[in-house]
Amino acid sequence: MNQVNSKADQAIQQANLALKKGDKGTARRLAEKAISCNPHREEPWLILAAIGTPRASIAYLKKALEINPTSNYARQGMHWAIRRLRADRPPRKIPRQLITTHIRPDSFTESRPAFLPWVLILSLAITGVLLWFSTPTLSFAFNTGNVIQLAEAGIQKSTYTLTPTSTYTPTPTFTPSPTATSSPTPTPTPSSTFTSTPVPTNPKKAADNTNSSVILPPGVKKGEFWIEVDLSRQRLYAYKGKNLLESFVASTGTWRYPTITGNYNIYVKYRYAPMSGPGYYLPNVPYVMYFYKGYGVHGTYWHNNFGTPMSHGCINLRTEDAGWVYNRASIGTVVNIHH
């Protein structure tokens, strides 16, 4: 037991030194090491609260107060974290309003005298008649039968036989119209009549192997594990630094419950946890990793329609895929979400 406390003390001291130097990544890893040695020490939870996001800081400080309810550091830190959370709230989205206007049908028309089109038609008719009678060759050619002789017009005698030429009429080819595919109603509650949508073969491997360099999001250092979620492609990518380790097909939020975008950090992990919301309750959801309020990455056992938005905002993965990410992610792992 003394050896365990000695390792925890050593990790806490090193974490404090790294925090003073501004090396938050090292401080976080050392604090997690101290917690693994002795989870009942207050100090490593305070260190994680100092470098975490506002919501993560509140979770860490609650743990510290459970260990030491009389801790002044934890109480003062809780007030500090709550102020940060209030200041960090995203701006409220103002709903777009459709402005309708009443336009009279005759607003786009202007009454003009109707004689102008008739003048134009009459001019064209007169021009055609003049051309017809002023060109004897043309007039004579159109008034003959099958044999046309143009000797009177001063042109060398020649005979033409008018043979009708067949014109090719293309046969219309039937083009099948695409069959409309119904979109499933987004609900996380299992249904006995649910029909799964076929998943592409080998969904784990990413098809986008471009040569463009990967840009590390804020908060990720060289060689660190981090997560990228592409909402447009419905995929989750796992990186170690700039190296792609694995990719998984996912199901994110529907249009009614969209997944948030931005750069976040995992602030708590649960091997199993219940989830509930409007119209659903899901017990024992596996491999839960919350990164912002009630948004998280987790395994899914109630549907198999991956690749299609299905959730209330979370990132749904297959249970085995979520377990792979869970075993490599830690508290503070960056989750970058974009379209």
Phi and psi in degrees as GROMACS dihedral restraints (atoms count N, CA, C in turn):
[ dihedral_restraints ]
;  ai    aj    ak    al  type     phi  dphi    fc
    3     4     5     6     1   -65.1    20    10
    4     5     6     7     1   -37.2    20    10
    6     7     8     9     1   -65.0    20    10
    7     8     9    10     1   -37.2    20    10
    9    10    11    12     1   -64.9    20    10
   10    11    12    13     1   -45.0    20    10
   12    13    14    15     1   -64.7    20    10
   13    14    15    16     1   -35.2    20    10
   15    16    17    18     1   -64.7    20    10
   16    17    18    19     1   -41.4    20    10
   18    19    20    21     1   -65.7    20    10
   19    20    21    22     1   -39.4    20    10
   21    22    23    24     1   -64.7    20    10
   22    23    24    25     1   -43.5    20    10
   24    25    26    27     1   -61.0    20    10
   25    26    27    28     1   -43.3    20    10
   27    28    29    30     1   -63.2    20    10
   28    29    30    31     1   -42.2    20    10
   30    31    32    33     1   -66.6    20    10
   31    32    33    34     1   -37.6    20    10
   33    34    35    36     1   -66.4    20    10
   34    35    36    37     1   -42.5    20    10
   36    37    38    39     1   -63.1    20    10
   37    38    39    40     1   -44.6    20    10
   39    40    41    42     1   -65.6    20    10
   40    41    42    43     1   -35.7    20    10
   42    43    44    45     1   -66.2    20    10
   43    44    45    46     1   -40.3    20    10
   45    46    47    48     1   -63.6    20    10
   46    47    48    49     1   -40.2    20    10
   48    49    50    51     1   -64.4    20    10
   49    50    51    52     1   -43.0    20    10
   51    52    53    54     1   -64.5    20    10
   52    53    54    55     1   -36.4    20    10
   54    55    56    57     1   -66.6    20    10
   55    56    57    58     1   -37.3    20    10
   57    58    59    60     1   -66.6    20    10
   58    59    60    61     1   -33.2    20    10
   60    61    62    63     1   -79.0    20    10
   61    62    63    64     1    -7.7    20    10
   63    64    65    66     1    87.1    20    10
   64    65    66    67     1     9.5    20    10
   66    67    68    69     1   -89.9    20    10
   67    68    69    70     1    83.9    20    10
   69    70    71    72     1   -69.3    20    10
   70    71    72    73     1   -34.4    20    10
   72    73    74    75     1   -62.7    20    10
   73    74    75    76     1   -45.6    20    10
   75    76    77    78     1   -66.3    20    10
   76    77    78    79     1   -40.6    20    10
   78    79    80    81     1   -61.4    20    10
   79    80    81    82     1   -39.8    20    10
   81    82    83    84     1   -65.5    20    10
   82    83    84    85     1   -43.8    20    10
   84    85    86    87     1   -64.6    20    10
   85    86    87    88     1   -40.5    20    10
   87    88    89    90     1   -68.5    20    10
   88    89    90    91     1   -36.3    20    10
   90    91    92    93     1   -66.0    20    10
   91    92    93    94     1   -39.4    20    10
   93    94    95    96     1   -65.3    20    10
   94    95    96    97     1   -35.5    20    10
   96    97    98    99     1   -64.7    20    10
   97    98    99   100     1   -40.8    20    10
   99   100   101   102     1   -64.6    20    10
  100   101   102   103     1   -38.2    20    10
  102   103   104   105     1   -66.2    20    10
  103   104   105   106     1   -38.6    20    10
  105   106   107   108     1   -65.7    20    10
  106   107   108   109     1   -30.7    20    10
  108   109   110   111     1   -75.7    20    10
  109   110   111   112     1   -43.8    20    10
  111   112   113   114     1  -149.6    20    10
  112   113   114   115     1    95.6    20    10
  114   115   116   117     1   -71.6    20    10
  115   116   117   118     1    -5.6    20    10
  117   118   119   120     1   -96.6    20    10
  118   119   120   121     1    12.5    20    10
  120   121   122   123     1   -90.8    20    10
  121   122   123   124     1   137.8    20    10
  123   124   125   126     1   -76.6    20    10
  124   125   126   127     1   -34.0    20    10
  126   127   128   129     1   -60.8    20    10
  127   128   129   130     1   -47.2    20    10
  129   130   131   132     1   -63.4    20    10
  130   131   132   133     1   -31.5    20    10
  132   133   134   135     1   -67.1    20    10
  133   134   135   136     1   -35.9    20    10
  135   136   137   138     1   -66.4    20    10
  136   137   138   139     1   -37.3    20    10
  138   139   140   141     1   -65.2    20    10
  139   140   141   142     1   -44.3    20    10
  141   142   143   144     1   -63.8    20    10
  142   143   144   145     1   -35.8    20    10
  144   145   146   147     1   -66.0    20    10
  145   146   147   148     1   -33.3    20    10
  147   148   149   150     1   -69.9    20    10
  148   149   150   151     1   -26.1    20    10
  150   151   152   153     1  -112.2    20    10
  151   152   153   154     1     0.5    20    10
  153   154   155   156     1   -89.7    20    10
  154   155   156   157     1   174.7    20    10
  156   157   158   159     1   -70.3    20    10
  157   158   159   160     1   165.9    20    10
  159   160   161   162     1   -55.1    20    10
  160   161   162   163     1   -46.4    20    10
  162   163   164   165     1   -70.0    20    10
  163   164   165   166     1   -37.7    20    10
  165   166   167   168     1   -64.9    20    10
  166   167   168   169     1   -38.4    20    10
  168   169   170   171     1   -60.5    20    10
  169   170   171   172     1   -40.4    20    10
  171   172   173   174     1   -62.8    20    10
  172   173   174   175     1   -41.2    20    10
  174   175   176   177     1   -64.1    20    10
  175   176   177   178     1   -42.2    20    10
  177   178   179   180     1   -65.7    20    10
  178   179   180   181     1   -41.4    20    10
  180   181   182   183     1   -68.6    20    10
  181   182   183   184     1   -33.3    20    10
  183   184   185   186     1   -61.9    20    10
  184   185   186   187     1   -39.8    20    10
  186   187   188   189     1   -65.3    20    10
  187   188   189   190     1   -39.9    20    10
  189   190   191   192     1   -64.7    20    10
  190   191   192   193     1   -38.8    20    10
  192   193   194   195     1   -70.3    20    10
  193   194   195   196     1   -28.7    20    10
  195   196   197   198     1   -65.3    20    10
  196   197   198   199     1   -36.8    20    10
  198   199   200   201     1   -74.3    20    10
  199   200   201   202     1   -43.5    20    10
  201   202   203   204     1  -136.2    20    10
  202   203   204   205     1    90.2    20    10
  204   205   206   207     1   -63.0    20    10
  205   206   207   208     1   -20.0    20    10
  207   208   209   210     1   -97.0    20    10
  208   209   210   211     1    12.3    20    10
  210   211   212   213     1   -72.0    20    10
  211   212   213   214     1   118.9    20    10
  213   214   215   216     1   -69.4    20    10
  214   215   216   217     1   -35.8    20    10
  216   217   218   219     1   -61.9    20    10
  217   218   219   220     1   -43.1    20    10
  219   220   221   222     1   -68.1    20    10
  220   221   222   223     1   -38.9    20    10
  222   223   224   225     1   -66.7    20    10
  223   224   225   226     1   -45.5    20    10
  225   226   227   228     1   -63.6    20    10
  226   227   228   229     1   -39.6    20    10
  228   229   230   231     1   -64.4    20    10
  229   230   231   232     1   -33.1    20    10
  231   232   233   234     1   -64.9    20    10
  232   233   234   235     1   -42.4    20    10
  234   235   236   237     1   -62.3    20    10
  235   236   237   238     1   -40.2    20    10
  237   238   239   240     1   -64.3    20    10
  238   239   240   241     1   -42.5    20    10
  240   241   242   243     1   -68.6    20    10
  241   242   243   244     1   -36.7    20    10
  243   244   245   246     1   -66.4    20    10
  244   245   246   247     1   -39.5    20    10
  246   247   248   249     1   -63.2    20    10
  247   248   249   250     1   -40.4    20    10
  249   250   251   252     1   -63.7    20    10
  250   251   252   253     1   -40.3    20    10
  252   253   254   255     1   -64.3    20    10
  253   254   255   256     1   -41.3    20    10
  255   256   257   258     1   -66.4    20    10
  256   257   258   259     1   -37.7    20    10
  258   259   260   261     1   -74.4    20    10
  259   260   261   262     1   -20.7    20    10
  261   262   263   264     1   -96.0    20    10
  262   263   264   265     1     4.9    20    10
  264   265   266   267     1   -65.3    20    10
  265   266   267   268     1   135.8    20    10
  267   268   269   270     1   -66.1    20    10
  268   269   270   271     1   148.2    20    10
  270   271   272   273     1   -62.3    20    10
  271   272   273   274     1   144.0    20    10
  273   274   275   276     1   -69.2    20    10
  274   275   276   277     1   130.8    20    10
  276   277   278   279     1   -79.3    20    10
  277   278   279   280     1   127.5    20    10
  279   280   281   282     1   -85.6    20    10
  280   281   282   283     1   120.6    20    10
  282   283   284   285     1   -63.8    20    10
  283   284   285   286     1   139.5    20    10
  285   286   287   288     1   -73.3    20    10
  286   287   288   289     1   137.1    20    10
  288   289   290   291     1  -110.7    20    10
  289   290   291   292     1   137.6    20    10
  291   292   293   294     1   -88.7    20    10
  292   293   294   295     1   116.3    20    10
  294   295   296   297     1   -94.0    20    10
  295   296   297   298     1   121.0    20    10
  297   298   299   300     1  -107.3    20    10
  298   299   300   301     1   141.6    20    10
  300   301   302   303     1  -123.4    20    10
  301   302   303   304     1   151.1    20    10
  303   304   305   306     1  -103.0    20    10
  304   305   306   307     1   111.9    20    10
  306   307   308   309     1  -113.7    20    10
  307   308   309   310     1   129.9    20    10
  309   310   311   312     1   -64.8    20    10
  310   311   312   313     1   141.2    20    10
  312   313   314   315     1   -59.7    20    10
  313   314   315   316     1   -29.6    20    10
  315   316   317   318     1   -88.7    20    10
  316   317   318   319     1     8.9    20    10
  318   319   320   321     1   -70.4    20    10
  319   320   321   322     1   -27.7    20    10
  321   322   323   324     1   -94.8    20    10
  322   323   324   325     1     3.6    20    10
  324   325   326   327     1  -117.2    20    10
  325   326   327   328     1   151.7    20    10
  327   328   329   330     1  -132.4    20    10
  328   329   330   331     1   126.8    20    10
  330   331   332   333     1   -71.8    20    10
  331   332   333   334     1   123.8    20    10
  333   334   335   336     1  -128.2    20    10
  334   335   336   337     1   158.0    20    10
  336   337   338   339     1   -62.2    20    10
  337   338   339   340     1   142.5    20    10
  339   340   341   342     1   -88.3    20    10
  340   341   342   343     1     2.9    20    10
  342   343   344   345     1   -80.1    20    10
  343   344   345   346     1   -17.9    20    10
  345   346   347   348     1   -62.7    20    10
  346   347   348   349     1   -46.9    20    10
  348   349   350   351     1   -60.2    20    10
  349   350   351   352     1   -36.6    20    10
  351   352   353   354     1   -68.3    20    10
  352   353   354   355     1   -35.9    20    10
  354   355   356   357     1   -63.1    20    10
  355   356   357   358     1   -41.8    20    10
  357   358   359   360     1   -64.4    20    10
  358   359   360   361     1   -43.9    20    10
  360   361   362   363     1   -63.8    20    10
  361   362   363   364     1   -41.0    20    10
  363   364   365   366     1   -64.7    20    10
  364   365   366   367     1   -38.6    20    10
  366   367   368   369     1   -63.8    20    10
  367   368   369   370     1   -43.2    20    10
  369   370   371   372     1   -64.1    20    10
  370   371   372   373     1   -38.1    20    10
  372   373   374   375     1   -65.8    20    10
  373   374   375   376     1   -44.0    20    10
  375   376   377   378     1   -62.9    20    10
  376   377   378   379     1   -42.3    20    10
  378   379   380   381     1   -61.2    20    10
  379   380   381   382     1   -40.8    20    10
  381   382   383   384     1   -65.2    20    10
  382   383   384   385     1   -41.3    20    10
  384   385   386   387     1   -64.3    20    10
  385   386   387   388     1   -43.0    20    10
  387   388   389   390     1   -61.7    20    10
  388   389   390   391     1   -42.4    20    10
  390   391   392   393     1   -64.6    20    10
  391   392   393   394     1   -35.9    20    10
  393   394   395   396     1   -65.3    20    10
  394   395   396   397     1   -47.8    20    10
  396   397   398   399     1   -84.6    20    10
  397   398   399   400     1   -18.1    20    10
  399   400   401   402     1   -86.2    20    10
  400   401   402   403     1    -9.0    20    10
  402   403   404   405     1  -116.1    20    10
  403   404   405   406     1    96.5    20    10
  405   406   407   408     1   -65.0    20    10
  406   407   408   409     1   -37.6    20    10
  408   409   410   411     1   -59.4    20    10
  409   410   411   412     1   -47.0    20    10
  411   412   413   414     1   -65.5    20    10
  412   413   414   415     1   -43.3    20    10
  414   415   416   417     1   -63.4    20    10
  415   416   417   418     1   -44.9    20    10
  417   418   419   420     1   -65.9    20    10
  418   419   420   421     1   -37.9    20    10
  420   421   422   423     1   -64.2    20    10
  421   422   423   424     1   -36.2    20    10
  423   424   425   426     1   -83.6    20    10
  424   425   426   427     1   -11.4    20    10
  426   427   428   429     1  -101.0    20    10
  427   428   429   430     1    -1.5    20    10
  429   430   431   432     1   -87.5    20    10
  430   431   432   433     1   172.4    20    10
  432   433   434   435     1   -88.5    20    10
  433   434   435   436     1  -131.4    20    10
  435   436   437   438     1   -74.8    20    10
  436   437   438   439     1   -27.9    20    10
  438   439   440   441     1  -107.2    20    10
  439   440   441   442     1   125.6    20    10
  441   442   443   444     1  -111.9    20    10
  442   443   444   445     1   121.2    20    10
  444   445   446   447     1  -115.7    20    10
  445   446   447   448     1   125.3    20    10
  447   448   449   450     1  -112.6    20    10
  448   449   450   451     1    31.8    20    10
  450   451   452   453     1   -68.9    20    10
  451   452   453   454     1   -37.2    20    10
  453   454   455   456     1   -66.4    20    10
  454   455   456   457     1   -20.6    20    10
  456   457   458   459     1   -87.5    20    10
  457   458   459   460     1     3.1    20    10
  459   460   461   462     1    84.5    20    10
  460   461   462   463     1    15.0    20    10
  462   463   464   465     1  -104.8    20    10
  463   464   465   466     1   145.4    20    10
  465   466   467   468     1   -57.6    20    10
  466   467   468   469     1   140.2    20    10
  468   469   470   471     1   -63.3    20    10
  469   470   471   472     1   130.6    20    10
  471   472   473   474     1  -154.0    20    10
  472   473   474   475     1   154.8    20    10
  474   475   476   477     1  -117.5    20    10
  475   476   477   478     1   134.3    20    10
  477   478   479   480     1  -123.9    20    10
  478   479   480   481     1   133.4    20    10
  480   481   482   483     1  -106.6    20    10
  481   482   483   484     1   118.3    20    10
  483   484   485   486     1   -79.9    20    10
  484   485   486   487     1   107.6    20    10
  486   487   488   489     1  -106.7    20    10
  487   488   489   490     1   123.0    20    10
  489   490   491   492     1   -63.9    20    10
  490   491   492   493     1   132.8    20    10
  492   493   494   495     1  -101.5    20    10
  493   494   495   496     1   127.4    20    10
  495   496   497   498     1   -71.7    20    10
  496   497   498   499     1   138.3    20    10
  498   499   500   501     1  -104.3    20    10
  499   500   501   502     1   129.4    20    10
  501   502   503   504     1   -72.8    20    10
  502   503   504   505     1   124.9    20    10
  504   505   506   507     1  -106.5    20    10
  505   506   507   508     1   114.2    20    10
  507   508   509   510     1   -65.3    20    10
  508   509   510   511     1   137.2    20    10
  510   511   512   513     1   -80.3    20    10
  511   512   513   514     1   125.6    20    10
  513   514   515   516     1   -63.6    20    10
  514   515   516   517     1   132.5    20    10
  516   517   518   519     1  -100.1    20    10
  517   518   519   520     1   129.0    20    10
  519   520   521   522     1   -72.0    20    10
  520   521   522   523     1   125.2    20    10
  522   523   524   525     1  -109.0    20    10
  523   524   525   526     1   116.4    20    10
  525   526   527   528     1   -65.5    20    10
  526   527   528   529     1   132.2    20    10
  528   529   530   531     1   -80.1    20    10
  529   530   531   532     1   145.8    20    10
  531   532   533   534     1   -63.7    20    10
  532   533   534   535     1   138.6    20    10
  534   535   536   537     1   -78.8    20    10
  535   536   537   538     1   129.2    20    10
  537   538   539   540     1   -68.6    20    10
  538   539   540   541     1   136.4    20    10
  540   541   542   543     1  -106.1    20    10
  541   542   543   544     1   124.7    20    10
  543   544   545   546     1   -71.1    20    10
  544   545   546   547     1   141.3    20    10
  546   547   548   549     1   -90.2    20    10
  547   548   549   550     1   130.2    20    10
  549   550   551   552     1   -66.6    20    10
  550   551   552   553     1   145.0    20    10
  552   553   554   555     1   -69.9    20    10
  553   554   555   556     1   124.7    20    10
  555   556   557   558     1   -68.3    20    10
  556   557   558   559     1   114.2    20    10
  558   559   560   561     1  -152.6    20    10
  559   560   561   562     1   134.9    20    10
  561   562   563   564     1   -85.0    20    10
  562   563   564   565     1    -3.8    20    10
  564   565   566   567     1   -81.0    20    10
  565   566   567   568     1   128.4    20    10
  567   568   569   570     1   -60.5    20    10
  568   569   570   571     1   142.5    20    10
  570   571   572   573     1  -125.1    20    10
  571   572   573   574     1   140.2    20    10
  573   574   575   576     1   -71.0    20    10
  574   575   576   577     1   -18.4    20    10
  576   577   578   579     1  -103.9    20    10
  577   578   579   580     1    14.8    20    10
  579   580   581   582     1   -71.3    20    10
  580   581   582   583     1   134.5    20    10
  582   583   584   585     1  -114.2    20    10
  583   584   585   586     1   123.2    20    10
  585   586   587   588     1   -77.2    20    10
  586   587   588   589     1   148.6    20    10
  588   589   590   591     1   -90.6    20    10
  589   590   591   592     1   134.3    20    10
  591   592   593   594     1   -56.7    20    10
  592   593   594   595     1   138.7    20    10
  594   595   596   597     1   -99.4    20    10
  595   596   597   598     1   138.3    20    10
  597   598   599   600     1   -56.1    20    10
  598   599   600   601     1   149.8    20    10
  600   601   602   603     1   -63.8    20    10
  601   602   603   604     1   138.7    20    10
  603   604   605   606     1    51.5    20    10
  604   605   606   607     1    64.2    20    10
  606   607   608   609     1   -74.1    20    10
  607   608   609   610     1   -13.8    20    10
  609   610   611   612     1   -69.3    20    10
  610   611   612   613     1   -35.1    20    10
  612   613   614   615     1   -83.9    20    10
  613   614   615   616     1   134.2    20    10
  615   616   617   618     1   -76.0    20    10
  616   617   618   619     1   136.1    20    10
  618   619   620   621     1   -86.4    20    10
  619   620   621   622     1   -12.4    20    10
  621   622   623   624     1   -96.1    20    10
  622   623   624   625     1    87.4    20    10
  624   625   626   627     1  -104.9    20    10
  625   626   627   628     1    71.6    20    10
  627   628   629   630     1   -84.2    20    10
  628   629   630   631     1   161.7    20    10
  630   631   632   633     1   -92.9    20    10
  631   632   633   634     1     0.4    20    10
  633   634   635   636     1   -68.3    20    10
  634   635   636   637     1   143.6    20    10
  636   637   638   639     1   -71.1    20    10
  637   638   639   640     1   142.0    20    10
  639   640   641   642     1   -79.1    20    10
  640   641   642   643     1   134.0    20    10
  642   643   644   645     1   -97.9    20    10
  643   644   645   646     1   121.4    20    10
  645   646   647   648     1   -71.2    20    10
  646   647   648   649     1   132.3    20    10
  648   649   650   651     1   -72.1    20    10
  649   650   651   652     1   165.7    20    10
  651   652   653   654     1   -58.3    20    10
  652   653   654   655     1   138.4    20    10
  654   655   656   657     1    92.0    20    10
  655   656   657   658     1    -4.6    20    10
  657   658   659   660     1  -105.1    20    10
  658   659   660   661     1   126.0    20    10
  660   661   662   663     1   -99.2    20    10
  661   662   663   664     1   168.3    20    10
  663   664   665   666     1   -59.4    20    10
  664   665   666   667     1   127.0    20    10
  666   667   668   669     1    86.6    20    10
  667   668   669   670     1    -0.4    20    10
  669   670   671   672     1   -83.9    20    10
  670   671   672   673     1   150.6    20    10
  672   673   674   675     1   -81.3    20    10
  673   674   675   676     1   132.5    20    10
  675   676   677   678     1  -149.6    20    10
  676   677   678   679     1   167.3    20    10
  678   679   680   681     1  -124.2    20    10
  679   680   681   682     1   136.5    20    10
  681   682   683   684     1  -121.7    20    10
  682   683   684   685     1   135.8    20    10
  684   685   686   687     1  -121.9    20    10
  685   686   687   688     1   120.1    20    10
  687   688   689   690     1  -101.9    20    10
  688   689   690   691     1   105.9    20    10
  690   691   692   693     1   -68.3    20    10
  691   692   693   694     1   -32.2    20    10
  693   694   695   696     1   -68.1    20    10
  694   695   696   697     1   -38.4    20    10
  696   697   698   699     1   -92.1    20    10
  697   698   699   700     1    -8.5    20    10
  699   700   701   702     1    56.1    20    10
  700   701   702   703     1    51.7    20    10
  702   703   704   705     1  -138.0    20    10
  703   704   705   706     1   151.1    20    10
  705   706   707   708     1  -115.3    20    10
  706   707   708   709     1   129.9    20    10
  708   709   710   711     1  -114.2    20    10
  709   710   711   712     1   133.8    20    10
  711   712   713   714     1  -109.2    20    10
  712   713   714   715     1   125.1    20    10
  714   715   716   717     1  -119.2    20    10
  715   716   717   718     1   154.4    20    10
  717   718   719   720     1  -123.7    20    10
  718   719   720   721     1   101.0    20    10
  720   721   722   723     1    67.6    20    10
  721   722   723   724     1  -123.6    20    10
  723   724   725   726     1  -100.1    20    10
  724   725   726   727     1     5.2    20    10
  726   727   728   729     1   -95.6    20    10
  727   728   729   730     1   124.7    20    10
  729   730   731   732     1   -76.5    20    10
  730   731   732   733     1   118.7    20    10
  732   733   734   735     1   -86.7    20    10
  733   734   735   736     1   -45.6    20    10
  735   736   737   738     1  -163.0    20    10
  736   737   738   739     1   158.4    20    10
  738   739   740   741     1  -136.9    20    10
  739   740   741   742     1   149.2    20    10
  741   742   743   744     1  -135.7    20    10
  742   743   744   745     1   145.4    20    10
  744   745   746   747     1   -74.8    20    10
  745   746   747   748     1   142.0    20    10
  747   748   749   750     1  -134.3    20    10
  748   749   750   751     1   171.8    20    10
  750   751   752   753     1  -131.5    20    10
  751   752   753   754     1   116.4    20    10
  753   754   755   756     1  -103.4    20    10
  754   755   756   757     1  -165.5    20    10
  756   757   758   759     1   -69.6    20    10
  757   758   759   760     1   150.6    20    10
  759   760   761   762     1   -79.1    20    10
  760   761   762   763     1   177.9    20    10
  762   763   764   765     1   -64.0    20    10
  763   764   765   766     1   -27.9    20    10
  765   766   767   768     1   -79.7    20    10
  766   767   768   769     1   -34.0    20    10
  768   769   770   771     1  -125.7    20    10
  769   770   771   772     1    74.3    20    10
  771   772   773   774     1   -71.6    20    10
  772   773   774   775     1   152.1    20    10
  774   775   776   777     1   -78.3    20    10
  775   776   777   778     1   137.1    20    10
  777   778   779   780     1   -70.5    20    10
  778   779   780   781     1   155.6    20    10
  780   781   782   783     1  -113.2    20    10
  781   782   783   784     1   156.3    20    10
  783   784   785   786     1   137.3    20    10
  784   785   786   787     1  -168.3    20    10
  786   787   788   789     1  -114.2    20    10
  787   788   789   790     1   120.0    20    10
  789   790   791   792     1  -132.9    20    10
  790   791   792   793     1   173.8    20    10
  792   793   794   795     1  -128.2    20    10
  793   794   795   796     1   139.9    20    10
  795   796   797   798     1   -64.3    20    10
  796   797   798   799     1   124.1    20    10
  798   799   800   801     1  -109.3    20    10
  799   800   801   802     1   -11.9    20    10
  801   802   803   804     1  -159.9    20    10
  802   803   804   805     1   149.3    20    10
  804   805   806   807     1  -129.1    20    10
  805   806   807   808     1   140.9    20    10
  807   808   809   810     1  -134.4    20    10
  808   809   810   811     1   131.9    20    10
  810   811   812   813     1   -65.5    20    10
  811   812   813   814     1   -41.7    20    10
  813   814   815   816     1  -139.6    20    10
  814   815   816   817     1   142.1    20    10
  816   817   818   819     1  -156.7    20    10
  817   818   819   820     1   143.8    20    10
  819   820   821   822     1   -78.4    20    10
  820   821   822   823     1   152.2    20    10
  822   823   824   825     1  -134.2    20    10
  823   824   825   826     1   140.5    20    10
  825   826   827   828     1  -145.2    20    10
  826   827   828   829     1   159.3    20    10
  828   829   830   831     1  -171.2    20    10
  829   830   831   832     1  -166.7    20    10
  831   832   833   834     1   -61.7    20    10
  832   833   834   835     1   105.4    20    10
  834   835   836   837     1    86.5    20    10
  835   836   837   838     1    10.6    20    10
  837   838   839   840     1  -150.5    20    10
  838   839   840   841     1   153.9    20    10
  840   841   842   843     1  -144.0    20    10
  841   842   843   844     1   124.4    20    10
  843   844   845   846     1  -123.3    20    10
  844   845   846   847     1   108.6    20    10
  846   847   848   849     1   -83.1    20    10
  847   848   849   850     1   151.6    20    10
  849   850   851   852     1    52.9    20    10
  850   851   852   853     1    51.7    20    10
  852   853   854   855     1   -71.4    20    10
  853   854   855   856     1   127.0    20    10
  855   856   857   858     1   -85.5    20    10
  856   857   858   859     1   150.1    20    10
  858   859   860   861     1    53.3    20    10
  859   860   861   862     1    61.9    20    10
  861   862   863   864     1   -90.9    20    10
  862   863   864   865     1   130.5    20    10
  864   865   866   867     1  -132.5    20    10
  865   866   867   868     1    98.9    20    10
  867   868   869   870     1   -81.1    20    10
  868   869   870   871     1   136.6    20    10
  870   871   872   873     1  -123.6    20    10
  871   872   873   874     1   -17.7    20    10
  873   874   875   876     1  -158.9    20    10
  874   875   876   877     1   117.1    20    10
  876   877   878   879     1    47.5    20    10
  877   878   879   880     1  -121.1    20    10
  879   880   881   882     1   -94.0    20    10
  880   881   882   883     1    12.0    20    10
  882   883   884   885     1   -90.2    20    10
  883   884   885   886     1   134.6    20    10
  885   886   887   888     1  -158.0    20    10
  886   887   888   889     1   170.4    20    10
  888   889   890   891     1  -102.0    20    10
  889   890   891   892     1   132.2    20    10
  891   892   893   894     1  -158.1    20    10
  892   893   894   895     1   165.5    20    10
  894   895   896   897     1   -75.3    20    10
  895   896   897   898     1   164.3    20    10
  897   898   899   900     1  -139.5    20    10
  898   899   900   901     1   126.6    20    10
  900   901   902   903     1  -118.9    20    10
  901   902   903   904     1    -2.7    20    10
  903   904   905   906     1   -99.0    20    10
  904   905   906   907     1    -3.8    20    10
  906   907   908   909     1  -155.1    20    10
  907   908   909   910     1   163.4    20    10
  909   910   911   912     1  -129.0    20    10
  910   911   912   913     1    24.0    20    10
  912   913   914   915     1   -94.7    20    10
  913   914   915   916     1    52.2    20    10
  915   916   917   918     1   -72.6    20    10
  916   917   918   919     1   146.5    20    10
  918   919   920   921     1    98.5    20    10
  919   920   921   922     1    -6.2    20    10
  921   922   923   924     1  -124.2    20    10
  922   923   924   925     1   135.0    20    10
  924   925   926   927     1   -57.6    20    10
  925   926   927   928     1   123.7    20    10
  927   928   929   930     1  -136.3    20    10
  928   929   930   931     1   -14.4    20    10
  930   931   932   933     1   -97.3    20    10
  931   932   933   934     1   178.1    20    10
  933   934   935   936     1   -93.4    20    10
  934   935   936   937     1    23.0    20    10
  936   937   938   939     1   125.4    20    10
  937   938   939   940     1   -21.4    20    10
  939   940   941   942     1   -77.1    20    10
  940   941   942   943     1   169.6    20    10
  942   943   944   945     1  -101.3    20    10
  943   944   945   946     1   105.3    20    10
  945   946   947   948     1   -81.1    20    10
  946   947   948   949     1   130.7    20    10
  948   949   950   951     1  -125.6    20    10
  949   950   951   952     1   160.3    20    10
  951   952   953   954     1   -60.0    20    10
  952   953   954   955     1   150.1    20    10
  954   955   956   957     1   -59.1    20    10
  955   956   957   958     1   -43.2    20    10
  957   958   959   960     1   -68.0    20    10
  958   959   960   961     1   -34.0    20    10
  960   961   962   963     1   -69.1    20    10
  961   962   963   964     1   -41.6    20    10
  963   964   965   966     1   -63.7    20    10
  964   965   966   967     1   -36.3    20    10
  966   967   968   969     1   -64.3    20    10
  967   968   969   970     1   -37.7    20    10
  969   970   971   972     1   -62.3    20    10
  970   971   972   973     1   -43.9    20    10
  972   973   974   975     1   -69.0    20    10
  973   974   975   976     1   -41.1    20    10
  975   976   977   978     1   -59.8    20    10
  976   977   978   979     1   -39.7    20    10
  978   979   980   981     1   -72.7    20    10
  979   980   981   982     1   -15.2    20    10
  981   982   983   984     1  -109.5    20    10
  982   983   984   985     1   -21.2    20    10
  984   985   986   987     1   -83.7    20    10
  985   986   987   988     1   158.5    20    10
  987   988   989   990     1  -140.4    20    10
  988   989   990   991     1   174.0    20    10
  990   991   992   993     1   -61.2    20    10
  991   992   993   994     1   124.4    20    10
  993   994   995   996     1   100.8    20    10
  994   995   996   997     1    -8.1    20    10
  996   997   998   999     1   -58.6    20    10
  997   998   999  1000     1   134.2    20    10
  999  1000  1001  1002     1   -76.0    20    10
 1000  1001  1002  1003     1   135.9    20    10
 1002  1003  1004  1005     1  -122.4    20    10
 1003  1004  1005  1006     1   108.5    20    10
 1005  1006  1007  1008     1  -103.2    20    10
 1006  1007  1008  1009     1   121.0    20    10
 1008  1009  1010  1011     1  -120.3    20    10
 1009  1010  1011  1012     1   131.7    20    10
 1011  1012  1013  1014     1  -153.9    20    10
 1012  1013  1014  1015     1   170.5    20    10
